């Protein structure tokens, strides 16, 4: 099992705006799909799927 996590942080103030997490139970083989899910979640937060 692997957990991927990311945060959107204002580097000037240190304020955390959003946090994201995804888990894969497929071992290393699941990391690419988990990263894609995490990236999609971040893109949606930043303005939608066309970003």
mmCIF file of the N, C-alpha and C atoms, coordinates in Angstrom:
data_MODEL
# 
_entry.id   MODEL 
# 
loop_
_atom_site.group_PDB 
_atom_site.id 
_atom_site.type_symbol 
_atom_site.label_atom_id 
_atom_site.label_alt_id 
_atom_site.label_comp_id 
_atom_site.label_asym_id 
_atom_site.label_entity_id 
_atom_site.label_seq_id 
_atom_site.pdbx_PDB_ins_code 
_atom_site.Cartn_x 
_atom_site.Cartn_y 
_atom_site.Cartn_z 
_atom_site.occupancy 
_atom_site.B_iso_or_equiv 
_atom_site.pdbx_formal_charge 
_atom_site.auth_seq_id 
_atom_site.auth_comp_id 
_atom_site.auth_asym_id 
_atom_site.auth_atom_id 
_atom_site.pdbx_PDB_model_num 
ATOM 1   N N  . UNK A 1 1  ? 0.850   -1.176 0.000   1.00 0.00 ? 1  UNK A N  1 
ATOM 2   C CA . UNK A 1 1  ? 0.000   0.000  0.000   1.00 0.00 ? 1  UNK A CA 1 
ATOM 3   C C  . UNK A 1 1  ? 0.892   1.235  0.000   1.00 0.00 ? 1  UNK A C  1 
ATOM 4   N N  . UNK A 1 2  ? 0.525   2.210  -0.820  1.00 0.00 ? 2  UNK A N  1 
ATOM 5   C CA . UNK A 1 2  ? 1.213   3.487  -0.872  1.00 0.00 ? 2  UNK A CA 1 
ATOM 6   C C  . UNK A 1 2  ? 0.186   4.606  -0.740  1.00 0.00 ? 2  UNK A C  1 
ATOM 7   N N  . UNK A 1 3  ? 0.566   5.667  -0.068  1.00 0.00 ? 3  UNK A N  1 
ATOM 8   C CA . UNK A 1 3  ? -0.253  6.867  0.047   1.00 0.00 ? 3  UNK A CA 1 
ATOM 9   C C  . UNK A 1 3  ? 0.507   8.016  -0.585  1.00 0.00 ? 3  UNK A C  1 
ATOM 10  N N  . UNK A 1 4  ? -0.152  8.713  -1.509  1.00 0.00 ? 4  UNK A N  1 
ATOM 11  C CA . UNK A 1 4  ? 0.421   9.913  -2.118  1.00 0.00 ? 4  UNK A CA 1 
ATOM 12  C C  . UNK A 1 4  ? -0.343  11.112 -1.568  1.00 0.00 ? 4  UNK A C  1 
ATOM 13  N N  . UNK A 1 5  ? 0.378   12.136 -1.160  1.00 0.00 ? 5  UNK A N  1 
ATOM 14  C CA . UNK A 1 5  ? -0.255  13.330 -0.609  1.00 0.00 ? 5  UNK A CA 1 
ATOM 15  C C  . UNK A 1 5  ? 0.382   14.568 -1.207  1.00 0.00 ? 5  UNK A C  1 
ATOM 16  N N  . UNK A 1 6  ? -0.419  15.623 -1.324  1.00 0.00 ? 6  UNK A N  1 
ATOM 17  C CA . UNK A 1 6  ? 0.062   16.903 -1.841  1.00 0.00 ? 6  UNK A CA 1 
ATOM 18  C C  . UNK A 1 6  ? -0.724  18.016 -1.173  1.00 0.00 ? 6  UNK A C  1 
ATOM 19  N N  . UNK A 1 7  ? -0.114  19.181 -1.104  1.00 0.00 ? 7  UNK A N  1 
ATOM 20  C CA . UNK A 1 7  ? -0.772  20.370 -0.556  1.00 0.00 ? 7  UNK A CA 1 
ATOM 21  C C  . UNK A 1 7  ? -0.510  21.549 -1.469  1.00 0.00 ? 7  UNK A C  1 
ATOM 22  N N  . UNK A 1 8  ? -1.487  22.444 -1.566  1.00 0.00 ? 8  UNK A N  1 
ATOM 23  C CA . UNK A 1 8  ? -1.308  23.720 -2.244  1.00 0.00 ? 8  UNK A CA 1 
ATOM 24  C C  . UNK A 1 8  ? -1.009  24.744 -1.159  1.00 0.00 ? 8  UNK A C  1 
ATOM 25  N N  . UNK A 1 9  ? 0.205   25.303 -1.200  1.00 0.00 ? 9  UNK A N  1 
ATOM 26  C CA . UNK A 1 9  ? 0.669   26.195 -0.138  1.00 0.00 ? 9  UNK A CA 1 
ATOM 27  C C  . UNK A 1 9  ? 1.113   27.530 -0.734  1.00 0.00 ? 9  UNK A C  1 
ATOM 28  N N  . UNK A 1 10 ? 0.712   28.620 -0.097  1.00 0.00 ? 10 UNK A N  1 
ATOM 29  C CA . UNK A 1 10 ? 1.217   29.941 -0.458  1.00 0.00 ? 10 UNK A CA 1 
ATOM 30  C C  . UNK A 1 10 ? 2.630   30.043 0.105   1.00 0.00 ? 10 UNK A C  1 
ATOM 31  N N  . UNK A 1 11 ? 3.615   30.148 -0.762  1.00 0.00 ? 11 UNK A N  1 
ATOM 32  C CA . UNK A 1 11 ? 5.008   30.119 -0.306  1.00 0.00 ? 11 UNK A CA 1 
ATOM 33  C C  . UNK A 1 11 ? 5.417   31.393 0.433   1.00 0.00 ? 11 UNK A C  1 
ATOM 34  N N  . UNK A 1 12 ? 4.662   32.472 0.271   1.00 0.00 ? 12 UNK A N  1 
ATOM 35  C CA . UNK A 1 12 ? 4.996   33.703 0.987   1.00 0.00 ? 12 UNK A CA 1 
ATOM 36  C C  . UNK A 1 12 ? 4.474   33.696 2.417   1.00 0.00 ? 12 UNK A C  1 
ATOM 37  N N  . UNK A 1 13 ? 3.290   33.111 2.615   1.00 0.00 ? 13 UNK A N  1 
ATOM 38  C CA . UNK A 1 13 ? 2.670   33.147 3.948   1.00 0.00 ? 13 UNK A CA 1 
ATOM 39  C C  . UNK A 1 13 ? 2.694   31.798 4.655   1.00 0.00 ? 13 UNK A C  1 
ATOM 40  N N  . UNK A 1 14 ? 2.882   30.736 3.906   1.00 0.00 ? 14 UNK A N  1 
ATOM 41  C CA . UNK A 1 14 ? 2.834   29.398 4.493   1.00 0.00 ? 14 UNK A CA 1 
ATOM 42  C C  . UNK A 1 14 ? 1.416   28.870 4.670   1.00 0.00 ? 14 UNK A C  1 
ATOM 43  N N  . UNK A 1 15 ? 0.442   29.606 4.191   1.00 0.00 ? 15 UNK A N  1 
ATOM 44  C CA . UNK A 1 15 ? -0.952  29.194 4.299   1.00 0.00 ? 15 UNK A CA 1 
ATOM 45  C C  . UNK A 1 15 ? -1.216  27.999 3.397   1.00 0.00 ? 15 UNK A C  1 
ATOM 46  N N  . UNK A 1 16 ? -1.821  26.954 3.968   1.00 0.00 ? 16 UNK A N  1 
ATOM 47  C CA . UNK A 1 16 ? -2.215  25.774 3.195   1.00 0.00 ? 16 UNK A CA 1 
ATOM 48  C C  . UNK A 1 16 ? -3.637  26.002 2.699   1.00 0.00 ? 16 UNK A C  1 
ATOM 49  N N  . UNK A 1 17 ? -3.813  25.973 1.384   1.00 0.00 ? 17 UNK A N  1 
ATOM 50  C CA . UNK A 1 17 ? -5.125  26.210 0.800   1.00 0.00 ? 17 UNK A CA 1 
ATOM 51  C C  . UNK A 1 17 ? -5.912  24.921 0.580   1.00 0.00 ? 17 UNK A C  1 
ATOM 52  N N  . UNK A 1 18 ? -5.249  23.864 0.210   1.00 0.00 ? 18 UNK A N  1 
ATOM 53  C CA . UNK A 1 18 ? -5.930  22.599 -0.057  1.00 0.00 ? 18 UNK A CA 1 
ATOM 54  C C  . UNK A 1 18 ? -4.961  21.461 0.193   1.00 0.00 ? 18 UNK A C  1 
ATOM 55  N N  . UNK A 1 19 ? -5.528  20.326 0.564   1.00 0.00 ? 19 UNK A N  1 
ATOM 56  C CA . UNK A 1 19 ? -4.737  19.119 0.714   1.00 0.00 ? 19 UNK A CA 1 
ATOM 57  C C  . UNK A 1 19 ? -5.381  17.993 -0.076  1.00 0.00 ? 19 UNK A C  1 
ATOM 58  N N  . UNK A 1 20 ? -4.561  17.111 -0.590  1.00 0.00 ? 20 UNK A N  1 
ATOM 59  C CA . UNK A 1 20 ? -5.039  16.014 -1.429  1.00 0.00 ? 20 UNK A CA 1 
ATOM 60  C C  . UNK A 1 20 ? -4.339  14.735 -1.010  1.00 0.00 ? 20 UNK A C  1 
ATOM 61  N N  . UNK A 1 21 ? -5.053  13.635 -1.155  1.00 0.00 ? 21 UNK A N  1 
ATOM 62  C CA . UNK A 1 21 ? -4.460  12.344 -0.809  1.00 0.00 ? 21 UNK A CA 1 
ATOM 63  C C  . UNK A 1 21 ? -5.126  11.252 -1.625  1.00 0.00 ? 21 UNK A C  1 
ATOM 64  N N  . UNK A 1 22 ? -4.337  10.298 -2.043  1.00 0.00 ? 22 UNK A N  1 
ATOM 65  C CA . UNK A 1 22 ? -4.860  9.113  -2.705  1.00 0.00 ? 22 UNK A CA 1 
ATOM 66  C C  . UNK A 1 22 ? -4.052  7.910  -2.236  1.00 0.00 ? 22 UNK A C  1 
ATOM 67  N N  . UNK A 1 23 ? -4.701  6.765  -2.204  1.00 0.00 ? 23 UNK A N  1 
ATOM 68  C CA . UNK A 1 23 ? -4.073  5.537  -1.705  1.00 0.00 ? 23 UNK A CA 1 
ATOM 69  C C  . UNK A 1 23 ? -4.175  4.466  -2.780  1.00 0.00 ? 23 UNK A C  1 
ATOM 70  N N  . UNK A 1 24 ? -3.107  3.721  -2.944  1.00 0.00 ? 24 UNK A N  1 
ATOM 71  C CA . UNK A 1 24 ? -3.136  2.562  -3.828  1.00 0.00 ? 24 UNK A CA 1 
ATOM 72  C C  . UNK A 1 24 ? -2.799  1.316  -3.021  1.00 0.00 ? 24 UNK A C  1 
ATOM 73  N N  . UNK A 1 25 ? -3.560  0.289  -3.233  1.00 0.00 ? 25 UNK A N  1 
ATOM 74  C CA . UNK A 1 25 ? -3.324  -0.999 -2.575  1.00 0.00 ? 25 UNK A CA 1 
ATOM 75  C C  . UNK A 1 25 ? -2.662  -1.978 -3.538  1.00 0.00 ? 25 UNK A C  1 
ATOM 76  N N  . UNK A 1 26 ? -2.207  -1.470 -4.684  1.00 0.00 ? 26 UNK A N  1 
ATOM 77  C CA . UNK A 1 26 ? -1.627  -2.305 -5.732  1.00 0.00 ? 26 UNK A CA 1 
ATOM 78  C C  . UNK A 1 26 ? -0.104  -2.282 -5.727  1.00 0.00 ? 26 UNK A C  1 
ATOM 79  N N  . UNK A 1 27 ? 0.504   -1.777 -4.661  1.00 0.00 ? 27 UNK A N  1 
ATOM 80  C CA . UNK A 1 27 ? 1.954   -1.710 -4.603  1.00 0.00 ? 27 UNK A CA 1 
ATOM 81  C C  . UNK A 1 27 ? 2.500   -0.721 -5.610  1.00 0.00 ? 27 UNK A C  1 
ATOM 82  N N  . UNK A 1 28 ? 3.744   -0.937 -5.999  1.00 0.00 ? 28 UNK A N  1 
ATOM 83  C CA . UNK A 1 28 ? 4.394   -0.022 -6.943  1.00 0.00 ? 28 UNK A CA 1 
ATOM 84  C C  . UNK A 1 28 ? 3.664   0.050  -8.270  1.00 0.00 ? 28 UNK A C  1 
ATOM 85  N N  . UNK A 1 29 ? 3.003   -1.013 -8.663  1.00 0.00 ? 29 UNK A N  1 
ATOM 86  C CA . UNK A 1 29 ? 2.277   -1.040 -9.942  1.00 0.00 ? 29 UNK A CA 1 
ATOM 87  C C  . UNK A 1 29 ? 1.138   -0.029 -9.962  1.00 0.00 ? 29 UNK A C  1 
ATOM 88  N N  . UNK A 1 30 ? 0.629   0.360  -8.813  1.00 0.00 ? 30 UNK A N  1 
ATOM 89  C CA . UNK A 1 30 ? -0.488  1.291  -8.754  1.00 0.00 ? 30 UNK A CA 1 
ATOM 90  C C  . UNK A 1 30 ? -0.085  2.746  -8.615  1.00 0.00 ? 30 UNK A C  1 
ATOM 91  N N  . UNK A 1 31 ? 1.221   3.021  -8.544  1.00 0.00 ? 31 UNK A N  1 
ATOM 92  C CA . UNK A 1 31 ? 1.660   4.391  -8.295  1.00 0.00 ? 31 UNK A CA 1 
ATOM 93  C C  . UNK A 1 31 ? 1.322   5.351  -9.438  1.00 0.00 ? 31 UNK A C  1 
ATOM 94  N N  . UNK A 1 32 ? 1.453   4.904  -10.674 1.00 0.00 ? 32 UNK A N  1 
ATOM 95  C CA . UNK A 1 32 ? 1.175   5.805  -11.801 1.00 0.00 ? 32 UNK A CA 1 
ATOM 96  C C  . UNK A 1 32 ? -0.296  6.191  -11.830 1.00 0.00 ? 32 UNK A C  1 
ATOM 97  N N  . UNK A 1 33 ? -1.182  5.244  -11.662 1.00 0.00 ? 33 UNK A N  1 
ATOM 98  C CA . UNK A 1 33 ? -2.609  5.583  -11.672 1.00 0.00 ? 33 UNK A CA 1 
ATOM 99  C C  . UNK A 1 33 ? -2.978  6.433  -10.458 1.00 0.00 ? 33 UNK A C  1 
ATOM 100 N N  . UNK A 1 34 ? -2.352  6.182  -9.310  1.00 0.00 ? 34 UNK A N  1 
ATOM 101 C CA . UNK A 1 34 ? -2.609  7.006  -8.125  1.00 0.00 ? 34 UNK A CA 1 
ATOM 102 C C  . UNK A 1 34 ? -2.127  8.435  -8.356  1.00 0.00 ? 34 UNK A C  1 
ATOM 103 N N  . UNK A 1 35 ? -0.975  8.603  -8.993  1.00 0.00 ? 35 UNK A N  1 
ATOM 104 C CA . UNK A 1 35 ? -0.451  9.932  -9.299  1.00 0.00 ? 35 UNK A CA 1 
ATOM 105 C C  . UNK A 1 35 ? -1.364  10.664 -10.278 1.00 0.00 ? 35 UNK A C  1 
ATOM 106 N N  . UNK A 1 36 ? -1.926  9.945  -11.241 1.00 0.00 ? 36 UNK A N  1 
ATOM 107 C CA . UNK A 1 36 ? -2.856  10.553 -12.190 1.00 0.00 ? 36 UNK A CA 1 
ATOM 108 C C  . UNK A 1 36 ? -4.112  11.037 -11.478 1.00 0.00 ? 36 UNK A C  1 
ATOM 109 N N  . UNK A 1 37 ? -4.620  10.249 -10.552 1.00 0.00 ? 37 UNK A N  1 
ATOM 110 C CA . UNK A 1 37 ? -5.800  10.647 -9.771  1.00 0.00 ? 37 UNK A CA 1 
ATOM 111 C C  . UNK A 1 37 ? -5.491  11.897 -8.956  1.00 0.00 ? 37 UNK A C  1 
ATOM 112 N N  . UNK A 1 38 ? -4.329  11.907 -8.315  1.00 0.00 ? 38 UNK A N  1 
ATOM 113 C CA . UNK A 1 38 ? -3.920  13.059 -7.516  1.00 0.00 ? 38 UNK A CA 1 
ATOM 114 C C  . UNK A 1 38 ? -3.798  14.308 -8.399  1.00 0.00 ? 38 UNK A C  1 
ATOM 115 N N  . UNK A 1 39 ? -3.185  14.165 -9.564  1.00 0.00 ? 39 UNK A N  1 
ATOM 116 C CA . UNK A 1 39 ? -3.042  15.292 -10.492 1.00 0.00 ? 39 UNK A CA 1 
ATOM 117 C C  . UNK A 1 39 ? -4.402  15.801 -10.963 1.00 0.00 ? 39 UNK A C  1 
ATOM 118 N N  . UNK A 1 40 ? -5.328  14.896 -11.242 1.00 0.00 ? 40 UNK A N  1 
ATOM 119 C CA . UNK A 1 40 ? -6.679  15.303 -11.652 1.00 0.00 ? 40 UNK A CA 1 
ATOM 120 C C  . UNK A 1 40 ? -7.379  16.071 -10.547 1.00 0.00 ? 40 UNK A C  1 
ATOM 121 N N  . UNK A 1 41 ? -7.237  15.627 -9.305  1.00 0.00 ? 41 UNK A N  1 
ATOM 122 C CA . UNK A 1 41 ? -7.854  16.317 -8.172  1.00 0.00 ? 41 UNK A CA 1 
ATOM 123 C C  . UNK A 1 41 ? -7.295  17.732 -8.028  1.00 0.00 ? 41 UNK A C  1 
ATOM 124 N N  . UNK A 1 42 ? -5.988  17.874 -8.193  1.00 0.00 ? 42 UNK A N  1 
ATOM 125 C CA . UNK A 1 42 ? -5.351  19.184 -8.092  1.00 0.00 ? 42 UNK A CA 1 
ATOM 126 C C  . UNK A 1 42 ? -5.808  20.084 -9.241  1.00 0.00 ? 42 UNK A C  1 
ATOM 127 N N  . UNK A 1 43 ? -5.863  19.553 -10.447 1.00 0.00 ? 43 UNK A N  1 
ATOM 128 C CA . UNK A 1 43 ? -6.310  20.333 -11.607 1.00 0.00 ? 43 UNK A CA 1 
ATOM 129 C C  . UNK A 1 43 ? -7.734  20.839 -11.409 1.00 0.00 ? 43 UNK A C  1 
ATOM 130 N N  . UNK A 1 44 ? -8.604  20.001 -10.877 1.00 0.00 ? 44 UNK A N  1 
ATOM 131 C CA . UNK A 1 44 ? -9.984  20.414 -10.626 1.00 0.00 ? 44 UNK A CA 1 
ATOM 132 C C  . UNK A 1 44 ? -10.026 21.541 -9.598  1.00 0.00 ? 44 UNK A C  1 
ATOM 133 N N  . UNK A 1 45 ? -9.221  21.455 -8.584  1.00 0.00 ? 45 UNK A N  1 
ATOM 134 C CA . UNK A 1 45 ? -9.169  22.501 -7.560  1.00 0.00 ? 45 UNK A CA 1 
ATOM 135 C C  . UNK A 1 45 ? -8.685  23.834 -8.148  1.00 0.00 ? 45 UNK A C  1 
ATOM 136 N N  . UNK A 1 46 ? -7.759  23.761 -9.091  1.00 0.00 ? 46 UNK A N  1 
ATOM 137 C CA . UNK A 1 46 ? -7.176  24.961 -9.676  1.00 0.00 ? 46 UNK A CA 1 
ATOM 138 C C  . UNK A 1 46 ? -8.030  25.588 -10.768 1.00 0.00 ? 46 UNK A C  1 
ATOM 139 N N  . UNK A 1 47 ? -9.084  24.928 -11.177 1.00 0.00 ? 47 UNK A N  1 
ATOM 140 C CA . UNK A 1 47 ? -9.927  25.590 -12.162 1.00 0.00 ? 47 UNK A CA 1 
ATOM 141 C C  . UNK A 1 47 ? -10.620 24.685 -13.148 1.00 0.00 ? 47 UNK A C  1 
ATOM 142 N N  . UNK A 1 48 ? -10.574 23.407 -12.958 1.00 0.00 ? 48 UNK A N  1 
ATOM 143 C CA . UNK A 1 48 ? -11.298 22.524 -13.838 1.00 0.00 ? 48 UNK A CA 1 
ATOM 144 C C  . UNK A 1 48 ? -10.405 21.627 -14.637 1.00 0.00 ? 48 UNK A C  1 
ATOM 145 N N  . UNK A 1 49 ? -11.007 20.704 -15.383 1.00 0.00 ? 49 UNK A N  1 
ATOM 146 C CA . UNK A 1 49 ? -10.246 19.669 -16.086 1.00 0.00 ? 49 UNK A CA 1 
ATOM 147 C C  . UNK A 1 49 ? -9.437  20.185 -17.269 1.00 0.00 ? 49 UNK A C  1 
ATOM 148 N N  . UNK A 1 50 ? -9.707  21.412 -17.736 1.00 0.00 ? 50 UNK A N  1 
ATOM 149 C CA . UNK A 1 50 ? -9.000  21.931 -18.909 1.00 0.00 ? 50 UNK A CA 1 
ATOM 150 C C  . UNK A 1 50 ? -7.725  22.678 -18.558 1.00 0.00 ? 50 UNK A C  1 
ATOM 151 N N  . UNK A 1 51 ? -7.374  22.705 -17.273 1.00 0.00 ? 51 UNK A N  1 
ATOM 152 C CA . UNK A 1 51 ? -6.168  23.451 -16.844 1.00 0.00 ? 51 UNK A CA 1 
ATOM 153 C C  . UNK A 1 51 ? -4.936  22.717 -17.302 1.00 0.00 ? 51 UNK A C  1 
# 
